Amino acid sequence: MRERQTGAGSPQPVPAVQHDVAHQLRLAASGDQVAWNNLVDRFSPLLWSICRHFGLSSADAADAFQLTWLRLLEHLDTIHDPARLPGWLGTTCRRECLGILRRNKRVRPTDDDRLLDRFSGPSSSADQPALIADRNARLWREFGRLDVRCQKILRLLLIEPAGDRVSYELVAAALDMPVGSLGPIRGRCLARLRGLLDAEGISDALRDS
Amino acid sequence: MDDEHAGPETPAPGADDRLLAPLGDLIRAEDPPPAVAVELAKQSFGLRQVDTELATLVADSAVDAVGTAVRAGERGTVPRLLTFEFGGPTETGEPEAVEVEVSRSGRYRRLLGQLQPPGAARIEVRQPEVDAVRQVDADDQGRFVVEAVGAGLMRLTWRRPGRNAITTAWVRLD
């Protein structure tokens, strides 16, 4: 369905994925449960990762995640420009996460374990063929050697396989950063990762598969 | 993939893909959204109320005006005061509001409410994880009590005879 853009001089089209989000939003606002489900499926991995990015425990992340969706439900009729939905979701999720963090600080002391459980390393993938599993284990190990800032931002920017504009806008709003800064940061962090992989001779393994 | 649109920060076409595909898979597999949370988000569509006005949270004793946490008292012993307001337009011209005092009672929360302007109303309590809508009545002074509300997300709706129903923004009772 999605047409490949080739001519450099062609007018800027609305990306198919963005168009689809707008369509689903309109349908959901008119009461379409399936369209709502599609939006939830589309944005849940990113929103969940943002909650975790802020260091929320599973229980707190679940509340911030849920609140973000309930806020959207409250505002389905008032988001007049569907193109702004990703930014709106990112901003709302950020606000709910920070709100819960503020309340936690007041109610109980900082719990560093919550942050640690996020960076405890890779989970093993039992059902993968040995060669790929080995390659992935090495890739993941080197990923874990990146500085935490790079790890955290790559976790958000690589969630979406295509890394499209919609997800970048959402992440930029959630982190309160200019959307144009994300590409260069991603590039630098990936370059560092490639450097680590080269130094360990792992790049060849990636190339062979 | 838009190879033709590779920007200056993008390295040699294709080289990234061999890294990005497996790394993306690992990242997605590491900490996906819990299925139960996604399911709850989908089911919450049934909580949408299109026939009501939205009252926003305008004051929360747990958080001061600039949004910083108020210093803790004895843990959990000081009731939290929430104020929700719908600025209008209303039938009477007066803003509609509800003040709710939230106190702990064991593992549950107790809500003590006051409608403004005062008056009788039917109060509804909704929570995403509770299927049934709970209902209590506010007396002719606009006062109401809801006992044994579970911690978590919650919203109130009030219906006065002959007026539009008003519902509060979702709030988290912790």
Chai-1 contact restraints between the chains, C-beta under 6 A:
chainA,res_idxA,chainB,res_idxB,connection_type,confidence,min_distance_angstrom,max_distance_angstrom,comment,restraint_id
A,Q33,B,F45,contact,1.0,0.0,6.0,A-B,restraint_1
A,W36,B,F45,contact,1.0,0.0,6.0,A-B,restraint_2
A,N37,B,K42,contact,1.0,0.0,6.0,A-B,restraint_3
A,V40,B,A41,contact,1.0,0.0,6.0,A-B,restraint_4
A,V40,B,K42,contact,1.0,0.0,6.0,A-B,restraint_5
A,S44,B,P33,contact,1.0,0.0,6.0,A-B,restraint_6
A,S44,B,V38,contact,1.0,0.0,6.0,A-B,restraint_7
A,P45,B,P33,contact,1.0,0.0,6.0,A-B,restraint_8
A,W48,B,P33,contact,1.0,0.0,6.0,A-B,restraint_9
A,R52,B,D31,contact,1.0,0.0,6.0,A-B,restraint_10
A,A62,B,A37,contact,1.0,0.0,6.0,A-B,restraint_11
A,D63,B,R172,contact,1.0,0.0,6.0,A-B,restraint_12
A,F65,B,A37,contact,1.0,0.0,6.0,A-B,restraint_13
A,Q66,B,L153,contact,1.0,0.0,6.0,A-B,restraint_14
A,L67,B,W170,contact,1.0,0.0,6.0,A-B,restraint_15
A,W69,B,A41,contact,1.0,0.0,6.0,A-B,restraint_16
A,W69,B,S44,contact,1.0,0.0,6.0,A-B,restraint_17
A,L70,B,S44,contact,1.0,0.0,6.0,A-B,restraint_18
A,L70,B,W170,contact,1.0,0.0,6.0,A-B,restraint_19
A,L73,B,R48,contact,1.0,0.0,6.0,A-B,restraint_20
A,E74,B,L54,contact,1.0,0.0,6.0,A-B,restraint_21
A,R102,B,A69,contact,1.0,0.0,6.0,A-B,restraint_22
A,K105,B,A69,contact,1.0,0.0,6.0,A-B,restraint_23
A,R106,B,A69,contact,1.0,0.0,6.0,A-B,restraint_24
A,R106,B,A72,contact,1.0,0.0,6.0,A-B,restraint_25
A,N136,B,P22,contact,1.0,0.0,6.0,A-B,restraint_26
A,N136,B,L26,contact,1.0,0.0,6.0,A-B,restraint_27
A,L139,B,P22,contact,1.0,0.0,6.0,A-B,restraint_28
A,W140,B,L26,contact,1.0,0.0,6.0,A-B,restraint_29
A,R155,B,I27,contact,1.0,0.0,6.0,A-B,restraint_30
A,L158,B,L23,contact,1.0,0.0,6.0,A-B,restraint_31
A,L158,B,G24,contact,1.0,0.0,6.0,A-B,restraint_32
A,L158,B,I27,contact,1.0,0.0,6.0,A-B,restraint_33
A,P161,B,G24,contact,1.0,0.0,6.0,A-B,restraint_34
A,G183,B,E9,contact,1.0,0.0,6.0,A-B,restraint_35
A,P184,B,E9,contact,1.0,0.0,6.0,A-B,restraint_36
A,G187,B,E9,contact,1.0,0.0,6.0,A-B,restraint_37
A,L206,B,R18,contact,1.0,0.0,6.0,A-B,restraint_38
